[in-house]
Amino acid sequence: MSRLSAVKPAYWIAGVLLAATVIAPLIVSTYAKAEPRLWGFPFFYWYQLLWVVLSVFTVGIAYKLVMGEERKRRAAQGLGDPDKPAKGAEG
């Protein structure tokens, strides 16, 4: 079994979501125009701001996917919940 096949689908999905939010705004030819306008703003501006909002959602989804896999992994190894402090670690 290769190391690549051992990667869980949640990690692949999270990676694709994060890559899309980085790569799509870098393709300038898709938005280097003034029309259509939205509330008087040229396409260039509102397209970029749309990607800011979309990035918030995709990062949130990626975080939930990765943390869900991390919880499953830790539970399978008997390490406990990563969000709860270890016993005796409270200050």
N, C-alpha and C positions, 0 to 999 in steps of 0.2 A: 504494500500500500504506500503510495507516495504521500508526501507531506501536504501536497496541494489538495488531495482528495479528503484529507482529514479536516479541512476547514469547514465549519458549519455554514449552512445557507444564510443564517442571520448576519454573519460577518460579510459575506459577499454582497447581500442587499445593502447593508450599511455602507460598504465601500462604494458601491455604485451610486447611491444617493449622494454621498459626500463628493464623489468625483464629478457628478453632474452639476452640482452647485458651484464647483470651481471652474469647470471647463466651459459650460454654456455661456457665462458672461465674457469669456475670453475670445469667443468667436465674433469679432467685431462686425463682420460683414452682415450678420443677421439683424443688427440693430442700428447701423450707421445711416439713419434716415430721420427725417423730421415728421413724416406722416406715418400713421394716423396720430392725431393729437387726442389727449385725454385731459379734459378741463383746461385746455390751453397749453398744456405741457407737451413738448415734442416727444416723439416715440422714444428717443434715446434716453431721456431722463426717467420716464415712468417705467420703461423696461428694466433699467438698472435697479430702481427702487422695488420693483416687483421681485427681482431676484434676492433682494435683501430679506423680504418677507418670506419667500419660498425657502430660503436658507434656514431660517428659524425653524420652520416645520420639518425640513429634512434632517437637520441636526438633532432635533428632538426625537424623531422617529428612529434615527440611527442609534441614539443614546439608549432608548428603550430596548431596542433589539439586542445591543451588545450587553447591557446590564442584565437582561433576561437570561442570556446565555451564560454570563458570569455567575449568576445565582445558581443556575442548574449545575455548572461545573463545580462550584464550591460545595453545593449540597451533596453531589456525588462523591466528593473527596472528604466529606465530613468536616468542612472548614467553617460552616455557618454562614449567616447572612452578612454580606459586605457592608450593608448600611448600618448595622448595629455594632456598637463598640464591643471589643472583647471584654470578658469578665476581668475585673481588676484593673482595667484601663481607664476607668472613670477617675477624674481628678478631683 
